[in-house]
Amino acid sequence: MKNGTGASDASAMLLVGTLRTWRRAMALVETTGGVDGFVPGQMVGDERLGNVRSRSIELSRRDGVVRTIGFADDRP
């Protein structure tokens, strides 16, 4: 797992998978640097990974803006 790898631009980031158990969560994210695993609290580019759901993740910026990234198949 890398800390701070990749870009915070949504077009340069793709949610590849989520892994969740009752005690742990992890998101697999593809960035310009490749695919890597992140746990809540880690930085993904300039954003901090928050909640990991079954089909999406929440990323928050330092200015307090929170956005949700879902699987590409789920986008309109």
PyMOL Python script that loads the backbone (N, CA, C, O; Angstrom):
from pymol import cmd

cmd.read_pdbstr("""\
ATOM      1  N   MET A   1       0.833  -1.180   0.000  1.00  0.00           N
ATOM      2  CA  MET A   1       0.000   0.000   0.000  1.00  0.00           C
ATOM      3  C   MET A   1       0.871   1.233   0.000  1.00  0.00           C
ATOM      4  O   MET A   1       1.872   1.302   0.713  1.00  0.00           O
ATOM      5  N   LYS A   2       0.488   2.197  -0.796  1.00  0.00           N
ATOM      6  CA  LYS A   2       1.229   3.445  -0.881  1.00  0.00           C
ATOM      7  C   LYS A   2       0.441   4.539  -0.207  1.00  0.00           C
ATOM      8  O   LYS A   2      -0.788   4.485  -0.149  1.00  0.00           O
ATOM      9  N   ASN A   3       1.129   5.517   0.294  1.00  0.00           N
ATOM     10  CA  ASN A   3       0.482   6.658   0.931  1.00  0.00           C
ATOM     11  C   ASN A   3       0.774   7.887   0.099  1.00  0.00           C
ATOM     12  O   ASN A   3       1.932   8.272  -0.063  1.00  0.00           O
ATOM     13  N   GLY A   4      -0.282   8.511  -0.436  1.00  0.00           N
ATOM     14  CA  GLY A   4      -0.100   9.730  -1.207  1.00  0.00           C
ATOM     15  C   GLY A   4       0.225   9.492  -2.667  1.00  0.00           C
ATOM     16  O   GLY A   4       0.717  10.401  -3.335  1.00  0.00           O
ATOM     17  N   THR A   5      -0.026   8.329  -3.171  1.00  0.00           N
ATOM     18  CA  THR A   5       0.262   8.038  -4.562  1.00  0.00           C
ATOM     19  C   THR A   5      -0.908   8.397  -5.445  1.00  0.00           C
ATOM     20  O   THR A   5      -2.061   8.216  -5.055  1.00  0.00           O
ATOM     21  N   GLY A   6      -0.628   8.903  -6.627  1.00  0.00           N
ATOM     22  CA  GLY A   6      -1.678   9.143  -7.599  1.00  0.00           C
ATOM     23  C   GLY A   6      -2.136  10.567  -7.657  1.00  0.00           C
ATOM     24  O   GLY A   6      -1.584  11.450  -6.999  1.00  0.00           O
ATOM     25  N   ALA A   7      -3.158  10.779  -8.455  1.00  0.00           N
ATOM     26  CA  ALA A   7      -3.692  12.114  -8.670  1.00  0.00           C
ATOM     27  C   ALA A   7      -5.049  12.244  -8.020  1.00  0.00           C
ATOM     28  O   ALA A   7      -5.768  11.255  -7.872  1.00  0.00           O
ATOM     29  N   SER A   8      -5.406  13.453  -7.632  1.00  0.00           N
ATOM     30  CA  SER A   8      -6.712  13.665  -7.022  1.00  0.00           C
ATOM     31  C   SER A   8      -7.774  13.999  -8.060  1.00  0.00           C
ATOM     32  O   SER A   8      -8.944  14.148  -7.709  1.00  0.00           O
ATOM     33  N   ASP A   9      -7.396  14.119  -9.324  1.00  0.00           N
ATOM     34  CA  ASP A   9      -8.327  14.383 -10.401  1.00  0.00           C
ATOM     35  C   ASP A   9      -9.159  13.128 -10.659  1.00  0.00           C
ATOM     36  O   ASP A   9      -8.611  12.049 -10.882  1.00  0.00           O
ATOM     37  N   ALA A  10     -10.484  13.275 -10.627  1.00  0.00           N
ATOM     38  CA  ALA A  10     -11.371  12.115 -10.794  1.00  0.00           C
ATOM     39  C   ALA A  10     -11.131  11.405 -12.117  1.00  0.00           C
ATOM     40  O   ALA A  10     -11.293  10.186 -12.191  1.00  0.00           O
ATOM     41  N   SER A  11     -10.751  12.130 -13.164  1.00  0.00           N
ATOM     42  CA  SER A  11     -10.523  11.492 -14.456  1.00  0.00           C
ATOM     43  C   SER A  11      -9.257  10.641 -14.438  1.00  0.00           C
ATOM     44  O   SER A  11      -9.099   9.757 -15.281  1.00  0.00           O
ATOM     45  N   ALA A  12      -8.355  10.892 -13.494  1.00  0.00           N
ATOM     46  CA  ALA A  12      -7.118  10.130 -13.394  1.00  0.00           C
ATOM     47  C   ALA A  12      -7.214   9.044 -12.323  1.00  0.00           C
ATOM     48  O   ALA A  12      -6.214   8.402 -12.002  1.00  0.00           O
ATOM     49  N   MET A  13      -8.416   8.835 -11.765  1.00  0.00           N
ATOM     50  CA  MET A  13      -8.612   7.885 -10.684  1.00  0.00           C
ATOM     51  C   MET A  13      -9.793   6.982 -11.015  1.00  0.00           C
ATOM     52  O   MET A  13     -10.839   7.443 -11.472  1.00  0.00           O
ATOM     53  N   LEU A  14      -9.603   5.681 -10.774  1.00  0.00           N
ATOM     54  CA  LEU A  14     -10.658   4.718 -11.059  1.00  0.00           C
ATOM     55  C   LEU A  14     -10.763   3.763  -9.885  1.00  0.00           C
ATOM     56  O   LEU A  14      -9.764   3.179  -9.465  1.00  0.00           O
ATOM     57  N   LEU A  15     -11.964   3.599  -9.354  1.00  0.00           N
ATOM     58  CA  LEU A  15     -12.187   2.634  -8.283  1.00  0.00           C
ATOM     59  C   LEU A  15     -12.218   1.248  -8.900  1.00  0.00           C
ATOM     60  O   LEU A  15     -13.066   0.958  -9.745  1.00  0.00           O
ATOM     61  N   VAL A  16     -11.297   0.390  -8.481  1.00  0.00           N
ATOM     62  CA  VAL A  16     -11.170  -0.955  -9.037  1.00  0.00           C
ATOM     63  C   VAL A  16     -11.905  -1.971  -8.172  1.00  0.00           C
ATOM     64  O   VAL A  16     -12.487  -2.923  -8.692  1.00  0.00           O
ATOM     65  N   GLY A  17     -11.883  -1.774  -6.852  1.00  0.00           N
ATOM     66  CA  GLY A  17     -12.544  -2.721  -5.972  1.00  0.00           C
ATOM     67  C   GLY A  17     -12.598  -2.227  -4.544  1.00  0.00           C
ATOM     68  O   GLY A  17     -11.857  -1.326  -4.150  1.00  0.00           O
ATOM     69  N   THR A  18     -13.493  -2.834  -3.771  1.00  0.00           N
ATOM     70  CA  THR A  18     -13.562  -2.563  -2.335  1.00  0.00           C
ATOM     71  C   THR A  18     -13.577  -3.889  -1.605  1.00  0.00           C
ATOM     72  O   THR A  18     -14.168  -4.865  -2.068  1.00  0.00           O
ATOM     73  N   LEU A  19     -12.928  -3.911  -0.476  1.00  0.00           N
ATOM     74  CA  LEU A  19     -12.899  -5.087   0.375  1.00  0.00           C
ATOM     75  C   LEU A  19     -13.377  -4.643   1.749  1.00  0.00           C
ATOM     76  O   LEU A  19     -12.832  -3.702   2.327  1.00  0.00           O
ATOM     77  N   ARG A  20     -14.405  -5.325   2.277  1.00  0.00           N
ATOM     78  CA  ARG A  20     -14.959  -4.926   3.568  1.00  0.00           C
ATOM     79  C   ARG A  20     -15.245  -6.150   4.421  1.00  0.00           C
ATOM     80  O   ARG A  20     -15.805  -7.144   3.958  1.00  0.00           O
ATOM     81  N   THR A  21     -14.848  -6.047   5.665  1.00  0.00           N
ATOM     82  CA  THR A  21     -15.248  -7.014   6.683  1.00  0.00           C
ATOM     83  C   THR A  21     -15.829  -6.205   7.829  1.00  0.00           C
ATOM     84  O   THR A  21     -15.886  -4.978   7.750  1.00  0.00           O
ATOM     85  N   TRP A  22     -16.251  -6.854   8.869  1.00  0.00           N
ATOM     86  CA  TRP A  22     -16.839  -6.107   9.976  1.00  0.00           C
ATOM     87  C   TRP A  22     -15.790  -5.302  10.730  1.00  0.00           C
ATOM     88  O   TRP A  22     -16.144  -4.394  11.481  1.00  0.00           O
ATOM     89  N   ARG A  23     -14.492  -5.614  10.549  1.00  0.00           N
ATOM     90  CA  ARG A  23     -13.433  -4.900  11.266  1.00  0.00           C
ATOM     91  C   ARG A  23     -12.553  -4.039  10.377  1.00  0.00           C
ATOM     92  O   ARG A  23     -11.915  -3.108  10.867  1.00  0.00           O
ATOM     93  N   ARG A  24     -12.504  -4.325   9.093  1.00  0.00           N
ATOM     94  CA  ARG A  24     -11.567  -3.631   8.203  1.00  0.00           C
ATOM     95  C   ARG A  24     -12.206  -3.286   6.881  1.00  0.00           C
ATOM     96  O   ARG A  24     -13.198  -3.883   6.465  1.00  0.00           O
ATOM     97  N   ALA A  25     -11.603  -2.294   6.226  1.00  0.00           N
ATOM     98  CA  ALA A  25     -12.043  -1.916   4.881  1.00  0.00           C
ATOM     99  C   ALA A  25     -10.816  -1.488   4.083  1.00  0.00           C
ATOM    100  O   ALA A  25      -9.839  -0.984   4.635  1.00  0.00           O
ATOM    101  N   MET A  26     -10.892  -1.701   2.769  1.00  0.00           N
ATOM    102  CA  MET A  26      -9.807  -1.318   1.881  1.00  0.00           C
ATOM    103  C   MET A  26     -10.402  -0.991   0.517  1.00  0.00           C
ATOM    104  O   MET A  26     -11.384  -1.598   0.089  1.00  0.00           O
ATOM    105  N   ALA A  27      -9.797  -0.029  -0.151  1.00  0.00           N
ATOM    106  CA  ALA A  27     -10.205   0.315  -1.512  1.00  0.00           C
ATOM    107  C   ALA A  27      -9.031   0.076  -2.450  1.00  0.00           C
ATOM    108  O   ALA A  27      -7.895   0.437  -2.143  1.00  0.00           O
ATOM    109  N   LEU A  28      -9.314  -0.531  -3.588  1.00  0.00           N
ATOM    110  CA  LEU A  28      -8.318  -0.684  -4.638  1.00  0.00           C
ATOM    111  C   LEU A  28      -8.587   0.398  -5.661  1.00  0.00           C
ATOM    112  O   LEU A  28      -9.655   0.444  -6.271  1.00  0.00           O
ATOM    113  N   VAL A  29      -7.605   1.271  -5.845  1.00  0.00           N
ATOM    114  CA  VAL A  29      -7.769   2.447  -6.699  1.00  0.00           C
ATOM    115  C   VAL A  29      -6.675   2.453  -7.755  1.00  0.00           C
ATOM    116  O   VAL A  29      -5.502   2.232  -7.453  1.00  0.00           O
ATOM    117  N   GLU A  30      -7.074   2.708  -8.999  1.00  0.00           N
ATOM    118  CA  GLU A  30      -6.105   2.866 -10.081  1.00  0.00           C
ATOM    119  C   GLU A  30      -5.869   4.347 -10.310  1.00  0.00           C
ATOM    120  O   GLU A  30      -6.812   5.100 -10.551  1.00  0.00           O
ATOM    121  N   THR A  31      -4.611   4.767 -10.235  1.00  0.00           N
ATOM    122  CA  THR A  31      -4.208   6.140 -10.506  1.00  0.00           C
ATOM    123  C   THR A  31      -3.188   6.111 -11.636  1.00  0.00           C
ATOM    124  O   THR A  31      -2.928   5.057 -12.215  1.00  0.00           O
ATOM    125  N   THR A  32      -2.625   7.236 -11.941  1.00  0.00           N
ATOM    126  CA  THR A  32      -1.588   7.289 -12.972  1.00  0.00           C
ATOM    127  C   THR A  32      -0.369   6.452 -12.591  1.00  0.00           C
ATOM    128  O   THR A  32       0.425   6.078 -13.454  1.00  0.00           O
ATOM    129  N   GLY A  33      -0.220   6.159 -11.299  1.00  0.00           N
ATOM    130  CA  GLY A  33       0.897   5.344 -10.827  1.00  0.00           C
ATOM    131  C   GLY A  33       0.619   3.850 -10.814  1.00  0.00           C
ATOM    132  O   GLY A  33       1.503   3.067 -10.468  1.00  0.00           O
ATOM    133  N   GLY A  34      -0.599   3.432 -11.185  1.00  0.00           N
ATOM    134  CA  GLY A  34      -0.969   2.024 -11.186  1.00  0.00           C
ATOM    135  C   GLY A  34      -2.080   1.744 -10.191  1.00  0.00           C
ATOM    136  O   GLY A  34      -2.728   2.667  -9.698  1.00  0.00           O
ATOM    137  N   VAL A  35      -2.301   0.464  -9.895  1.00  0.00           N
ATOM    138  CA  VAL A  35      -3.342   0.053  -8.948  1.00  0.00           C
ATOM    139  C   VAL A  35      -2.695  -0.172  -7.590  1.00  0.00           C
ATOM    140  O   VAL A  35      -1.643  -0.800  -7.479  1.00  0.00           O
ATOM    141  N   ASP A  36      -3.354   0.360  -6.551  1.00  0.00           N
ATOM    142  CA  ASP A  36      -2.828   0.180  -5.209  1.00  0.00           C
ATOM    143  C   ASP A  36      -3.968   0.103  -4.211  1.00  0.00           C
ATOM    144  O   ASP A  36      -5.083   0.540  -4.497  1.00  0.00           O
ATOM    145  N   GLY A  37      -3.691  -0.450  -3.048  1.00  0.00           N
ATOM    146  CA  GLY A  37      -4.687  -0.575  -1.990  1.00  0.00           C
ATOM    147  C   GLY A  37      -4.527   0.533  -0.961  1.00  0.00           C
ATOM    148  O   GLY A  37      -3.411   0.906  -0.599  1.00  0.00           O
ATOM    149  N   PHE A  38      -5.660   1.057  -0.492  1.00  0.00           N
ATOM    150  CA  PHE A  38      -5.675   2.128   0.493  1.00  0.00           C
ATOM    151  C   PHE A  38      -6.684   1.786   1.583  1.00  0.00           C
ATOM    152  O   PHE A  38      -7.746   1.231   1.303  1.00  0.00           O
ATOM    153  N   VAL A  39      -6.351   2.117   2.811  1.00  0.00           N
ATOM    154  CA  VAL A  39      -7.266   1.940   3.933  1.00  0.00           C
ATOM    155  C   VAL A  39      -7.764   3.310   4.376  1.00  0.00           C
ATOM    156  O   VAL A  39      -7.102   4.317   4.125  1.00  0.00           O
ATOM    157  N   PRO A  40      -8.927   3.364   5.035  1.00  0.00           N
ATOM    158  CA  PRO A  40      -9.435   4.652   5.493  1.00  0.00           C
ATOM    159  C   PRO A  40      -8.384   5.408   6.315  1.00  0.00           C
ATOM    160  O   PRO A  40      -7.698   4.841   7.165  1.00  0.00           O
ATOM    161  N   GLY A  41      -8.290   6.696   6.027  1.00  0.00           N
ATOM    162  CA  GLY A  41      -7.314   7.555   6.689  1.00  0.00           C
ATOM    163  C   GLY A  41      -6.082   7.817   5.846  1.00  0.00           C
ATOM    164  O   GLY A  41      -5.377   8.799   6.079  1.00  0.00           O
ATOM    165  N   GLN A  42      -5.806   6.959   4.869  1.00  0.00           N
ATOM    166  CA  GLN A  42      -4.649   7.161   4.007  1.00  0.00           C
ATOM    167  C   GLN A  42      -4.955   8.210   2.950  1.00  0.00           C
ATOM    168  O   GLN A  42      -6.109   8.444   2.591  1.00  0.00           O
ATOM    169  N   MET A  43      -3.883   8.838   2.460  1.00  0.00           N
ATOM    170  CA  MET A  43      -4.005   9.820   1.397  1.00  0.00           C
ATOM    171  C   MET A  43      -3.980   9.119   0.044  1.00  0.00           C
ATOM    172  O   MET A  43      -3.149   8.245  -0.206  1.00  0.00           O
ATOM    173  N   VAL A  44      -4.900   9.516  -0.817  1.00  0.00           N
ATOM    174  CA  VAL A  44      -4.934   9.083  -2.213  1.00  0.00           C
ATOM    175  C   VAL A  44      -4.740  10.372  -3.003  1.00  0.00           C
ATOM    176  O   VAL A  44      -5.686  11.135  -3.196  1.00  0.00           O
ATOM    177  N   GLY A  45      -3.527  10.611  -3.453  1.00  0.00           N
ATOM    178  CA  GLY A  45      -3.216  11.907  -4.043  1.00  0.00           C
ATOM    179  C   GLY A  45      -3.305  12.974  -2.979  1.00  0.00           C
ATOM    180  O   GLY A  45      -2.657  12.875  -1.937  1.00  0.00           O
ATOM    181  N   ASP A  46      -4.113  14.005  -3.235  1.00  0.00           N
ATOM    182  CA  ASP A  46      -4.281  15.112  -2.289  1.00  0.00           C
ATOM    183  C   ASP A  46      -5.508  14.945  -1.409  1.00  0.00           C
ATOM    184  O   ASP A  46      -5.879  15.875  -0.692  1.00  0.00           O
ATOM    185  N   GLU A  47      -6.142  13.787  -1.447  1.00  0.00           N
ATOM    186  CA  GLU A  47      -7.378  13.560  -0.706  1.00  0.00           C
ATOM    187  C   GLU A  47      -7.220  12.406   0.271  1.00  0.00           C
ATOM    188  O   GLU A  47      -6.434  11.485   0.045  1.00  0.00           O
ATOM    189  N   ARG A  48      -7.975  12.468   1.359  1.00  0.00           N
ATOM    190  CA  ARG A  48      -7.943  11.415   2.380  1.00  0.00           C
ATOM    191  C   ARG A  48      -9.117  10.461   2.164  1.00  0.00           C
ATOM    192  O   ARG A  48     -10.259  10.886   1.991  1.00  0.00           O
ATOM    193  N   LEU A  49      -8.811   9.168   2.177  1.00  0.00           N
ATOM    194  CA  LEU A  49      -9.855   8.161   2.033  1.00  0.00           C
ATOM    195  C   LEU A  49     -10.668   8.098   3.319  1.00  0.00           C
ATOM    196  O   LEU A  49     -10.123   7.958   4.414  1.00  0.00           O
ATOM    197  N   GLY A  50     -11.967   8.203   3.165  1.00  0.00           N
ATOM    198  CA  GLY A  50     -12.881   8.129   4.304  1.00  0.00           C
ATOM    199  C   GLY A  50     -13.616   6.812   4.297  1.00  0.00           C
ATOM    200  O   GLY A  50     -13.008   5.748   4.416  1.00  0.00           O
ATOM    201  N   ASN A  51     -14.919   6.882   4.157  1.00  0.00           N
ATOM    202  CA  ASN A  51     -15.779   5.711   4.208  1.00  0.00           C
ATOM    203  C   ASN A  51     -15.600   4.841   2.957  1.00  0.00           C
ATOM    204  O   ASN A  51     -15.603   5.345   1.834  1.00  0.00           O
ATOM    205  N   VAL A  52     -15.445   3.540   3.167  1.00  0.00           N
ATOM    206  CA  VAL A  52     -15.391   2.565   2.070  1.00  0.00           C
ATOM    207  C   VAL A  52     -16.700   1.811   2.092  1.00  0.00           C
ATOM    208  O   VAL A  52     -17.008   1.115   3.059  1.00  0.00           O
ATOM    209  N   ARG A  53     -17.467   1.945   1.036  1.00  0.00           N
ATOM    210  CA  ARG A  53     -18.739   1.222   0.914  1.00  0.00           C
ATOM    211  C   ARG A  53     -18.562   0.072  -0.074  1.00  0.00           C
ATOM    212  O   ARG A  53     -17.487  -0.109  -0.646  1.00  0.00           O
ATOM    213  N   SER A  54     -19.613  -0.690  -0.262  1.00  0.00           N
ATOM    214  CA  SER A  54     -19.537  -1.828  -1.180  1.00  0.00           C
ATOM    215  C   SER A  54     -19.250  -1.409  -2.611  1.00  0.00           C
ATOM    216  O   SER A  54     -18.508  -2.095  -3.315  1.00  0.00           O
ATOM    217  N   ARG A  55     -19.824  -0.288  -3.061  1.00  0.00           N
ATOM    218  CA  ARG A  55     -19.682   0.117  -4.465  1.00  0.00           C
ATOM    219  C   ARG A  55     -19.140   1.529  -4.632  1.00  0.00           C
ATOM    220  O   ARG A  55     -19.175   2.075  -5.735  1.00  0.00           O
ATOM    221  N   SER A  56     -18.631   2.138  -3.542  1.00  0.00           N
ATOM    222  CA  SER A  56     -18.098   3.488  -3.657  1.00  0.00           C
ATOM    223  C   SER A  56     -17.181   3.806  -2.474  1.00  0.00           C
ATOM    224  O   SER A  56     -17.156   3.097  -1.468  1.00  0.00           O
ATOM    225  N   ILE A  57     -16.434   4.889  -2.632  1.00  0.00           N
ATOM    226  CA  ILE A  57     -15.579   5.395  -1.558  1.00  0.00           C
ATOM    227  C   ILE A  57     -15.796   6.895  -1.424  1.00  0.00           C
ATOM    228  O   ILE A  57     -16.239   7.558  -2.362  1.00  0.00           O
ATOM    229  N   GLU A  58     -15.477   7.421  -0.246  1.00  0.00           N
ATOM    230  CA  GLU A  58     -15.537   8.863  -0.019  1.00  0.00           C
ATOM    231  C   GLU A  58     -14.121   9.386   0.135  1.00  0.00           C
ATOM    232  O   GLU A  58     -13.300   8.812   0.850  1.00  0.00           O
ATOM    233  N   LEU A  59     -13.851  10.493  -0.553  1.00  0.00           N
ATOM    234  CA  LEU A  59     -12.560  11.154  -0.467  1.00  0.00           C
ATOM    235  C   LEU A  59     -12.791  12.580   0.009  1.00  0.00           C
ATOM    236  O   LEU A  59     -13.717  13.247  -0.455  1.00  0.00           O
ATOM    237  N   SER A  60     -11.949  13.058   0.939  1.00  0.00           N
ATOM    238  CA  SER A  60     -12.114  14.423   1.434  1.00  0.00           C
ATOM    239  C   SER A  60     -10.830  15.209   1.223  1.00  0.00           C
ATOM    240  O   SER A  60      -9.721  14.700   1.383  1.00  0.00           O
ATOM    241  N   ARG A  61     -11.025  16.477   0.856  1.00  0.00           N
ATOM    242  CA  ARG A  61      -9.905  17.388   0.669  1.00  0.00           C
ATOM    243  C   ARG A  61      -9.660  18.161   1.952  1.00  0.00           C
ATOM    244  O   ARG A  61     -10.483  18.142   2.867  1.00  0.00           O
ATOM    245  N   ARG A  62      -8.540  18.829   2.011  1.00  0.00           N
ATOM    246  CA  ARG A  62      -8.191  19.629   3.196  1.00  0.00           C
ATOM    247  C   ARG A  62      -9.167  20.766   3.439  1.00  0.00           C
ATOM    248  O   ARG A  62      -9.346  21.196   4.579  1.00  0.00           O
ATOM    249  N   ASP A  63      -9.805  21.263   2.372  1.00  0.00           N
ATOM    250  CA  ASP A  63     -10.752  22.371   2.540  1.00  0.00           C
ATOM    251  C   ASP A  63     -12.141  21.896   2.981  1.00  0.00           C
ATOM    252  O   ASP A  63     -13.070  22.697   3.082  1.00  0.00           O
ATOM    253  N   GLY A  64     -12.280  20.589   3.243  1.00  0.00           N
ATOM    254  CA  GLY A  64     -13.528  20.052   3.757  1.00  0.00           C
ATOM    255  C   GLY A  64     -14.477  19.502   2.710  1.00  0.00           C
ATOM    256  O   GLY A  64     -15.510  18.933   3.061  1.00  0.00           O
ATOM    257  N   VAL A  65     -14.156  19.655   1.437  1.00  0.00           N
ATOM    258  CA  VAL A  65     -15.005  19.133   0.369  1.00  0.00           C
ATOM    259  C   VAL A  65     -14.875  17.616   0.331  1.00  0.00           C
ATOM    260  O   VAL A  65     -13.770  17.075   0.303  1.00  0.00           O
ATOM    261  N   VAL A  66     -16.027  16.933   0.331  1.00  0.00           N
ATOM    262  CA  VAL A  66     -16.068  15.469   0.280  1.00  0.00           C
ATOM    263  C   VAL A  66     -16.725  15.061  -1.027  1.00  0.00           C
ATOM    264  O   VAL A  66     -17.749  15.621  -1.419  1.00  0.00           O
ATOM    265  N   ARG A  67     -16.133  14.084  -1.697  1.00  0.00           N
ATOM    266  CA  ARG A  67     -16.750  13.565  -2.924  1.00  0.00           C
ATOM    267  C   ARG A  67     -16.781  12.053  -2.871  1.00  0.00           C
ATOM    268  O   ARG A  67     -16.014  11.419  -2.146  1.00  0.00           O
ATOM    269  N   THR A  68     -17.678  11.495  -3.649  1.00  0.00           N
ATOM    270  CA  THR A  68     -17.849  10.050  -3.712  1.00  0.00           C
ATOM    271  C   THR A  68     -17.399   9.559  -5.077  1.00  0.00           C
ATOM    272  O   THR A  68     -17.774  10.122  -6.105  1.00  0.00           O
ATOM    273  N   ILE A  69     -16.601   8.516  -5.078  1.00  0.00           N
ATOM    274  CA  ILE A  69     -16.147   7.869  -6.316  1.00  0.00           C
ATOM    275  C   ILE A  69     -16.769   6.478  -6.330  1.00  0.00           C
ATOM    276  O   ILE A  69     -16.637   5.724  -5.366  1.00  0.00           O
ATOM    277  N   GLY A  70     -17.454   6.138  -7.434  1.00  0.00           N
ATOM    278  CA  GLY A  70     -18.057   4.819  -7.588  1.00  0.00           C
ATOM    279  C   GLY A  70     -17.384   4.055  -8.708  1.00  0.00           C
ATOM    280  O   GLY A  70     -16.492   4.565  -9.385  1.00  0.00           O
ATOM    281  N   PHE A  71     -17.818   2.849  -8.887  1.00  0.00           N
ATOM    282  CA  PHE A  71     -17.298   2.026 -10.002  1.00  0.00           C
ATOM    283  C   PHE A  71     -17.726   2.646 -11.325  1.00  0.00           C
ATOM    284  O   PHE A  71     -18.803   3.233 -11.426  1.00  0.00           O
ATOM    285  N   ALA A  72     -16.880   2.512 -12.331  1.00  0.00           N
ATOM    286  CA  ALA A  72     -17.177   3.059 -13.654  1.00  0.00           C
ATOM    287  C   ALA A  72     -18.463   2.466 -14.211  1.00  0.00           C
ATOM    288  O   ALA A  72     -19.192   3.163 -14.917  1.00  0.00           O
ATOM    289  N   ASP A  73     -18.766   1.212 -13.922  1.00  0.00           N
ATOM    290  CA  ASP A  73     -19.997   0.565 -14.400  1.00  0.00           C
ATOM    291  C   ASP A  73     -21.247   1.214 -13.811  1.00  0.00           C
ATOM    292  O   ASP A  73     -22.323   1.125 -14.402  1.00  0.00           O
ATOM    293  N   ASP A  74     -21.121   1.864 -12.660  1.00  0.00           N
ATOM    294  CA  ASP A  74     -22.253   2.466 -11.994  1.00  0.00           C
ATOM    295  C   ASP A  74     -22.534   3.893 -12.471  1.00  0.00           C
ATOM    296  O   ASP A  74     -23.550   4.476 -12.095  1.00  0.00           O
ATOM    297  N   ARG A  75     -21.661   4.455 -13.283  1.00  0.00           N
ATOM    298  CA  ARG A  75     -21.829   5.835 -13.744  1.00  0.00           C
ATOM    299  C   ARG A  75     -22.788   5.894 -14.925  1.00  0.00           C
ATOM    300  O   ARG A  75     -22.834   4.978 -15.746  1.00  0.00           O
ATOM    301  N   PRO A  76     -23.565   6.997 -15.004  1.00  0.00           N
ATOM    302  CA  PRO A  76     -24.521   7.119 -16.129  1.00  0.00           C
ATOM    303  C   PRO A  76     -23.831   7.351 -17.452  1.00  0.00           C
ATOM    304  O   PRO A  76     -24.495   7.473 -18.481  1.00  0.00           O
TER     305      PRO A  76
END
""", "prot")
cmd.dss("prot")
cmd.show_as("cartoon", "prot")
cmd.util.cbc("prot")
cmd.orient("prot")
